[in-house]
Every structure is written in C-alpha cells, then in structure tokens.
Amino acid sequence: MGKGRRDKVLLNTEQRRKLEEISRNGYAPAKKILHAQVLLMCDEGEGATKKWTDEQISLALNLHRNTVGRIRKRFLEQGEQPALNRSQRKSPPVPAKIDGHTEARIIALCCSDPPTGRAHWSLRLLTQEIKNRNIITEIAVETVKKHIKKNELRPWKIQRFCIPERDLARFISQMEVVLDLYSQLHSELEPLICMDEASIQLTGHVCEPIKAEPGHDAKEDYHYTREGVQALFMFFDPNRGWRRVSNRDHRTRVDWAIEVRRLLDEDYPHAHKVKLLCDNLNTHNIASLYEAFPAPEAHRLARKLEIHYTPRNGSWLNVAEMELSVLSRQCLERRISSVAELSLELAAWQQERNSTASKVIWRFTTEDARVKLKHLYPIFEPQESGVPNATF
C-alpha cells in the first residue's frame, strides 16, 4: 500500500462516538478494540485531530502496514461491523477428531459398566479405553473431558435416592393416601403420629480422647470397642411438635407392640383414636399386639389404633425419618459406649427438642405430586372402543 492511502475514511459524529466507546470500555474483544482504534486513526473527517499514515498507525499499534490497509478497505467496502468483527471461518482450521458417530460411541462407553476391578469410569480410564478399542487412536484427556461435559455426563458420581417400586399404580395410590393424611386437620382426640425405627452401634474408646485446646483440635484414637447394638423407636407428632425416642435391645413384634401400648396409654391416654403412620415392616401391624398381649388387651389397643403405611421405597413421606436424621446429627454422631449412657443422652435430647416444640409444616400436597411427580402417573390414551388405555 505504501506510506500513503488511496481511499479516505470519513467518519460521521455517530460513527466516531461508537468507535470511541468501544475503544475505551474494555469489555469488547481485544481484536474489536484494536480495529476500532485503527479506524479512529484512519479518520480524515472533520472530527479528526491528526492525520495518520498507515506507517504511523502500524508503528503506534504494533501492526503490519498491510493489516491497517485491509481494515480500512473492509470498512469502505462492507461497512462498520465487518471491519470491527473478525470474519467467521467456513470450516475450522483443524478438522475435528470426534464426529457425531464417534461421540455416540464414547457416550455409550461412558454409560456402560466400568472394567472389572474399577468402581467407576475416570477421565484417564475412559481415554485409555477409547484408545484400546480403536475408537480414536490418539486423543487427549482434555478432549474427552470436553465432550463428557458437553453431554452432562458424570460417570464417577452416583446419586442415591429412593427409586419407586415397579407397581407404580400401587405406589401413587399409597402416596396420595399419605399426602391427604398430612393435609387433614388433626385434633388432640385423633392425633397424627409418625413412627420410624433405626439402629445404633454402641462403641467405646480404647484410649481416652484428648480434649480441644486453643490452637489444637480434639483428638481420638481410631481404634474403638464394640459394645452391642440398640434399636431406636421414634414417635413424632408433627403438628404438636412432640416426640419420644426410646432404645431397646431388639426390634421384634413384641418390642413394637410394647412401644405402641406406651404411646396409647401413657403419651395419648385421652385420645379416642391415634392415626399412626409407619413403613411397611412386617412387625408394624395389629398382629403384633395379639402376639405380645392377651386378646382382650390387644383388642382394646387395636380399637384405638388406625395404621397408615408409606409405600415401598417411599420412606421420604414419613416425617419421623427426618426427626431421626436430626437426632443422628445432633446427638448420635459420636461414640456412646453403654445402654445407660445412650438412654441418658436420648432423654436429654428429647427434652430439649420438646421444650422448643419443633414442628414440621408439610406443604407438599396431592395436587403438587401430580405435577412434580407426573412421570409416575399413567398416561391415558383414548381408544376406539371408548375405554381409555393406561400406559406408564
């Protein structure tokens, strides 16, 4: 192009204002800011304070003189935007190693079981297996990572939750019964009690732990002694904010029946009927009362008891399970070595929780379930016979 210029760049006031704004804001891409500076220095209009040659512009901005000429030419022939923005390539400079078919094979490999001796797929293991199977002979770990991330795959992570049983019709029918039970009003004469069980292993210290001091954390030896197992029975009234937790040596039918009699005769002696929500253990039924007590006594207790069950794999519907989780975090995450110590700690925790009357306000209704869990409900398709056909 030489030191002179054959074509002049004449910017109007609006164009110059936009280019100055781009060159000053610092948020635009570096190439766009650089091209805006080139056009401002090429301007020979009335707003220009100095006339620059291509040689001067190239030296000031550390560019080749021909680059300055191409930017000016693109502005004159195509306009402002083509001159500011980089032209898009029609094809990448280096062909992609992974096409759609190859990516599908990688996804299938990622979703398959890991090799024997490995718990899950890692990026390095996937990369090596891709090479071993000749899907791609040369590929980097970062390339595999990019395609795994693009398809939202995390083979090294397993999310654990309750999977609904195969009989979805039974699951949703029992679920809606429980949800309706929570939405009802419950009086003192007919309270709702949620019940759940758990077990805890009693452990003791081999060496005495060292207490915490300023600058030093508490320390305890990783060796411990096993002192037996205790069963926990949790009875929780979510509306009243009352709970009772007790420990026993076993979780048999007789143990459950004794705890239920204590609930009916000591905790709620004036209730006409107690609505008891529990899970589907074989001990949680009226037959346990008849096994533990004489028939007249079992019959008397059974008349005051109305048992409701959560569906299989639907224990999340029982708020007593939440209360057991609170108990575990606040009280049981430590070594407790004896039954007497466990009983003392449970009584102290129970008293503190009952004094604050910590309640549970259940807001998930049947209508909400039919929206958020609609994948569990059947889809009815009209048939020519007039009888709809349900498919899950």
N, C-alpha and C positions, 0 to 999 in steps of 0.2 A: 504493500500500500504506500510505502514511502512515508516521509515525515508529514506531508500534507494530507488533506482529505478532500475527496471529490464531492461528497454529499454532506449537507449540513443538517444537524439535529436542532430543530427549533421547538422547544418545549413551551406549552402554554402555562398559565399560572396554576391550573388544577393539576396538570401532569407533574409539574415541578414540586408542588406541595406533597403529592402522594409519594414521589420518589424520595424526598427528604424525610418523610415519615418512616418509610421502610428502612432507610439507611441509618436512622437514629434509634429505632425502638429496640433493637437487639433480639427480638423474638422470631424474626423471619429466618429462613435457612441462610447459611453463610454465603452460598452462591448467589442467592437472590439479592442480598445486601450488596455484594460486590458488583453485580450487574447494575444495580440502581446507582451506585457511586460512579460507575463508568458512564452511564447516560447523563448524569448531572454534570460531569466534567466535559462531556462531549457537547453539551448545550451551547449554542451560539445565539440564543434568543435575547430578548430584552432583559430577562431576569438574570442572565449570566454575569458574574462579576469578573471572570477571567476566561480567556480563550486558551484552551489547552490543545496541544498537538497529540497525535497518537503516541509519539515517542515519550512525551512528558507524562501522559496518563499511564503508560506501561511501566515507566520507572517509578512513578508515585505509588502505584498499586501492586507492583511486583508481578506484572502480567506480560505476556508476549504481545508485541505490537499487533500481530495478526488477530489475536483474540479480541482486542479492542475494536478492530475493524469489523469482525464478524458480529459483535454485539450491536454495533451501530447500524450495520446493514440489515440485521434481523428486525431492528426497531423500525427502520424506514420502510421495509417491505411488508412486514407482517403485523406490526403494532407493538404496543407496550407489553402485554402479557407474554407473548412468545419471547421477547427479548429478556424479560426478567426471569422466567422459569426455564429450567432445563428441559430439553426435548426428551420425551419418553422413548426408550428403545422399543422397537417392534418385537425383538426377541432378546433374551438375556445373553450376555457375552459368553457365559459358560453354560452349556446345556445342563438341565437338572438331572441328577443321578437317579432320583426317585420319581417315577411317573405314577399314575393312578393305580395301575395293576400291582406295581411293586409295593406301593403304600398299603394296599389292601392285604397283601401277604404279611407285611410287618405287623399290621393291626391284628390279623388272625393269630400270629405268633405271640403277640403280647397278651392276647386274651386266652391263650392256651395254658395248660398246666406247666409249671417250671420243671426243669430236669430233676431226676431223682437225686436226692441229697441237697436240694435247694428249697428254701421256704417260699421264695418269690423271685420274680424277674427283677434284676437290676439293670441299669443302663449298660454297664460293661458286659454283663452276661447276654443281654439282648444283642448287642453289637457283635459279640463273638459268635452267637448262634446264627445271626444273619449271614456272616461270612462262611460258617461251616456248612450251611445249607445252600450256598451259592446263590442266595437271593441277590446279594450285591457282594462282589469280591473285595472291594475297597470302600470302606465307609467309616467316618469318624463318629465318635460317641456324641459329639455336639449335634451332628446331623440327625441321628436317631432321636436325641432329646427334643429337637425342634419339632419333628413330626409326631412324637408322642404327646407333646404339649399341645400341638395344634388340634389333635383329636381328643383332648381331655382324657387321656388315659394315665392312670397311676397304678401300675401292676404291683408295686411294692406296698400298697395300702389296702387294708381290708376294713370295711365299715361293718360293725356288728350292731344288729338290731333284731327285733322280733319279726320274723317272716310269718305272715298269716298262713294258717293251715290250708290244705288243698280244698277242703269243703268250704268255699267262700260264702255260700248261702248260709251255712250254719254260723260262720264267723260273724257276718254282718248282723244276723238276727240277734245273737247274743250280745254283740257290741251295742246295738241300739237299745236293748233292754237295760244295759248298764248306764248308757248315756241318759236315757229317760229317768232312770232312778236318781241320778245326780241332779237333774233339773227339777225334781219334785220338791215340795215343801215337807220337812220332817219335823215333827213335834217331839216334846220330851216323852210323850207316851208311846211314840213309834219312832225311835231314833234310827239313824243310818250309821252302822258301824262297819268299817273296813278292816279286814283282818288279813295278816300275812305272816309267814314264818321264814326264819333264817337260821343259820347255824354259825357258831364261832368256835375256833380252836383256842383253847387256853394254853398260853406259853409263858414260860418263866425265864429269868436271866441266869446264865451260867456265871457271869461275872457282874458285879454291881456296876450300873451305868455311872458315868461321870456327868455331873450337872453342868449346865452352861455357866460361863463366866464372861465378863467383858472381854471381847476380842476372841473368845473361844466358844464354838458351838457345843451343845451337849453331845456326848458320845455314848454308844452302847455297843457291846460285842455282838457280832453277827451270829455267834453260837447261841442257841436257846434250847430250852427243855419243853417237851410236850406234856401237858397236864390234863389232857382229855378234851372232850367236845361238849358243848352245851347247845341246846335248841332254844331259840328265841321265839316268843309268841307276841306279836304286836296287834293290839286292838286300838283303833283310831276313829274318833268321831270328828269328821272334818268340819261339821257345822258348829259344833260346840267348842272345838279346839282342845279336846281332851284325848289323852292317850294313856294306855297302860301296856308296859312291856315286862314280860317275866321270862325267866330262864328255867329250863327243865332238863333232865338227863336224857330224855328221849322225845321223839315226835310221833308217837303211836296214836291210835284212835282214842285210847283211854286218856292220854295226855291232852288231846284236843278237847275231849268231852269235859274234862275237869276244868279247863280254862273257860269253856263256854258256860258251864254252870256258874263259875265265879262271875262272869260277865252278866248273866241274867239275874242272879240272886244278890250279888254284892254291889256291882257297879251300877246296874239299872234295875233295882228291885221293884220300882213302881211302874215300869213300862209294861203296857199291855202286849206289845209285840216289838221285837228287835229285828230290823232288816239287816242281815249280815251278808256282806259282800266279801267273797273269798275266791281263790283259784280252784282249779279242778283236781285237787289231790283226792285220792281215794279215802282219806280219813275225814274229809270235810263233808259229812252227810249225817242224816238223822240216825243211821245205823250205828254210828259210833256212840251215841247216847245210850242205846239199848245194850251195847257191849260193855259199857262202863257202869251203868246203874240198873237197878231193878226196873221192871216195866212201868210201874206207876210213876216213878220218879222221872224216867226217860220220857214218858208221855207228857208229863207236866212241863218239862223243859221244851219239848218239841212244839207244844202248842204256843209257846211264847217266841218261837224262832221262825223267821222267814228267810231262807237262804237263797242268795243270788250268786251266780258264778260268772267270772270273766271268761271269755272264750279262750280256747287253746292258743298259745303264743300271743295272748293279748293281755299280759300282766301289767302293761303300762296303763291300763284302765283302772287299776287299783291304787288309790292314793296312799294306802298303807305301805306300799312298796317305796314310795317317796319318803315316808317318815322313817322307814328302815335305813334308807340312804343317809338321811340326816343323822340318825343315831350312829351309823358307822363312821361318818366323817367327824362328828363332834366328840364321840365318846370311845369308840372301839378301835381306833387306829393306833394301837399301842399294845404292849404285852401285858396281859392280865393272867395271873398265874393260878388263881383259885376260884372256886364257885362262890365263896363268901364275898370275895373282892368284887367279882362280877355283879352279884346281886346288889351290893352297896353302890357301885357306880351306876347301874341301871336305875336304881331308885332315886339317886341324886339328879341324874339327867331328866328323868320323868317328872320329878317335882319342879325343876326349873322350867321345862317346856310347858307344863300345865299352868304354872303361875303366870306365864305370858299369854296363855290361851292362843297359841299359834294355830291358825285355821288354814284351811285350803278352800279357795273360791274357784270352783270348777266352772269354766266358761265354754268348754267345747261341747256343743250340742249335737243332736242327731242331724239337724239341718246343716251344720258345719261339716259333719262327717260325709254327708252325701255330696259335698263339693270338694273338700280336700282329699277324700279317700274314694273318689268316684271310680278309680281303677279297680276297686274291689267289688263294685256293684255290677250286676249283669246288664247287658245291653239287649233290649227287646227290639226285634225286627218284625215288622208286620208280615203275615203270611196270607196267601190267597184264601186259606180256609177260615181266616178271621181270628185264629188263635195265635197270639204272638209267640215267637221263638226266642228264648233267652240264651245268650252266649256270654261266657265270662272271658 
